[in-house]
Amino acid sequence: MVSPLAKPAFVMVVAESQGTLDNLHSYFTRVGVTSTGARELGDVSMVPRDATSLVLFPDAFDYALVEGFVLALRRARLELRILLVSSAPQHLAAAVAPDGISVPPLVLPRPAFGWTILDAIRAGTPEPESD
């Protein structure tokens, strides 16, 4: 059984496949993680301000669009945990290169199961400070 995150998480999922969105949202709901989803890439404003992580399945989108979106998001949201689930990670090199300012995105090989994605989100979630 998966324990809930120490810090409440709100995950935005972007995938062209409705089935992928539905399955991941269902899994997150079962483990107590709030999520929302979109089937298209827009600008950085599409990611809710209170989202703690973004899970993006970039393979169905134009790689130049993905690269621009990820780079803009990294500049706008320095602490956002970005996970890219891809079967062609070589196309993501510019988007994931360390910039010394933002949290570098993590690339997970596709297929990735919900618990693998959740573990990656947890790995990037700082422990709450004790009072």
N, C-alpha and C positions, 0 to 999 in steps of 0.2 A: 504494500500500500504506500502511496506517495503522500508525504506530509505536506501541509500547506507552506508557502513561502513565509519566511520570517517577516518580511516587509510586503505589504500588499502590492501585487503586481497588476498592471493593466497593459495588456499586450495588443498591439495592432498587427494584424496579419494581412499581407497583400499577396494574393495568388490569383492567377487567371481562372483557375479551376474552382467552381463552386463546391465540388466534392471535397477538395482539399480544405477550403475554408470551413465547411460544415464539420468535417471530421476533427480538425484541430480545435475549433470552437467547442465542440462536444467534449473533447478530452480535457481542455482547460476548465470547462465548467465542472466536470467531475472531480477535478483536483483543487477547486477553489480559486482559480485564476480568472479574473475578468478579462474578456477579449472582445475585440471588434474586428471587422474585416472589410476589405475592398478588393475588387477584381480588376482595378485599373490603377496605373501610376498617375499621380497628379503632381502638384508641387508640395513642398514641405508642410504647407498648412493642412494637408489631408491627415497628418498624424496628430491625434489629439494631444494637447499640451500636457495632460496628465499621464500619457502613455510612458511606461518605464522601459519598454522594449518594442522593437519592430522585428517581425519575422517576415522576410521577403523571399518569395520563390521567383527568382529573376529569369529563369530559362525561357519563359513564354513571352518575355518582353524584349524590345530592342535593347541591345547591350549598351549603346551610347546613351539611351534614355535612363537606363538603370544606373550607369556610372554618374551621370549628372545629378540624378535624384539623390543617390547615396552621398555624394560629395557635398551637395547643398545641405542635406539633412545633418551631416556631420558638423558643418560650420554653424548651423542654426541651433543644434541640440547636442552640445558637447558631451553630455552624460548619458545620452540615449544608448541603450544596448541594441545593436543592430546585428541580426542573424540572417545570413544569406544561405538558403538551402538550394544547392545547385549541383547538376551533374556535369557542368562545364565551368569549373571555377577559374580556369585560365583566363577567361574573359573578364574577370572581376579584379584583376591585379591593381589597376589604378584606383578603384573604389575602396580597396581594403588596405592600401599602403599606409603605414603609420605617418601621421602628420605632426605628432608631438603635442597636439592640443586636445583632440577628441578621443573617445574610446574607440579603438580600431574595431571594425566589424569582424565578426566571426563567421567563417564559411564552414557549413556542414555539408557533407556529401549527401546527395539525393540518391535513394530515398532516406529520409530521416523520420523516425517514429516520434510521436508526441512526447514520450518521456525523455528522449535524447534532446529535443528542443527545449523542454522544460529544464533539464539539467544544465544546459548551456545558459539559459536565462538566469538560473540560480547562481551559477558560477560568476556571473557579472553583477549580481545584486549585493551591495554591501550589507553587512550585518547592522542591525539597528544599534545606535549608541545607547549605552546604559546611563541612567540618570544618577 
